[in-house]
Each structure stands twice: as C-alpha cells, then as structure tokens.
Amino acid sequence: MDPDPLRQFARWMEEARAHALLEPTAATLATASRAGRPSARTVLLKQVDRDGFVFYTDYRSRKAAELAENPETCLLFFWVELERQVRIQGIASQVTREMSEAYFRTRPPGSQLGAWASHQSAVLPGGREELEQRLREVTSRFGSGPAPLPPHWGGYRLVPDELEFWQGREDRLHDRIRYRRTAADASWTIDRLSP
C-alpha cells in the first residue's frame, strides 16, 4: 500500500478502468440529515486530486439538502469483479461556480438540458408528462444545446479524513487498510484492521 491514500486510490481506480468495468467511477454517497436519518444513492466521481473527491448534482436535491444540514459524508466504491472496496469519509462542500461551469460545458447537450428540466428529488404531480413538458420548454428556450449552467446545479468536493481499502481474500481473511488524517500535521496514520 502506498503511504499516501490518494495515490493508492488513483492506482486502484486506474486498475478498475483497465479491467473495463461497467462503471468504475460509480460510488454510493451516504448522507444524513441533521437528525441523523441516513440516506444513500449512487453518484459518479468526476475528479480526484490532492484536494479530494468531486461529484456533481442538483443543489435542490435531497442529498444537497442533507449536505447543507450535515456536511459529514461518506463515499463507497465497490468493484465486485476485483474484490475491492474503498470507503472515504470526510466533509463535503460546494466547489466554485467556475469549476462547476467548466465541468458543465463538458456534458452532452441533452444532459445540460436535463439539468434545467429536472428539479431532482421533487415530486412530479403531473407524472412523466410534466417532466417531458419541462424539457420541451427548456429546449424551446435554449435550442438543442449547449445550455448555460443552471443556478441550482454544481459540484461538491469531499475532503477526506479517513479512507479504508478492502481487498477480498480466501476464507474471508480479507485485507483492510485504514488511513486516518492526523490533525497535528495533516499526515496519515495507517492501520491494518481485522476482517
């Protein structure tokens, strides 16, 4: 294992991509309300660097509301074909508007229009037809794209303070390596955990 968990994650992500897994960047994002009620959903990792792990969403969604109440969060990558899992805990906060705009411009035009048409997590009293009507209105406004970044849409960066790498082994004697950030000097403490 690399002494730096971000380099270790980059290595495992590269190996997951090399194995042509269906969606190696898919991760379960767990959040909790201020009252502690948990929820989880799948997001796609769009960037990882020295500053953390970045994903994008509608700022009006349930996940965004929960992150506003309680920024403590967790990402979980599970690559079943490789018998590997990575759990990442930390604090999430919104990225800059400029960063969100730069990423939004890389999205296909249909996805850009969809970000305008959908109010993620909100009830659709009119069913699917209501959503399709919103898309027609947005398409009428912006054409077939590209569309500008909506004010309600952007990214989050999870700054990790703990990462755990799990490698499956025979007889359930799995390898579990945990990295925890040391507050004093921002270095990482590494522990092997019992499976």
Buried (B, 14 or more C-beta within 10 A) or exposed (E): BBEEBBEBBBEBBEBBEEEEBEEBBBBBBBBBEEEEEEEEBEBEBBBBEEEBBBBBBBBBBBBBBBBEEBBBBBBBBBBEEBEBBBBBBBBBBBBEEEBBEEBBEEBEBEEBBBBBBBBBBEEEEEEEEEBEEBBEEBBEEBEEBEBEBBEBBBBBBBBBBBBBBBBBEEEEEBBBBBBBBEEEEEEBEBEEEEE
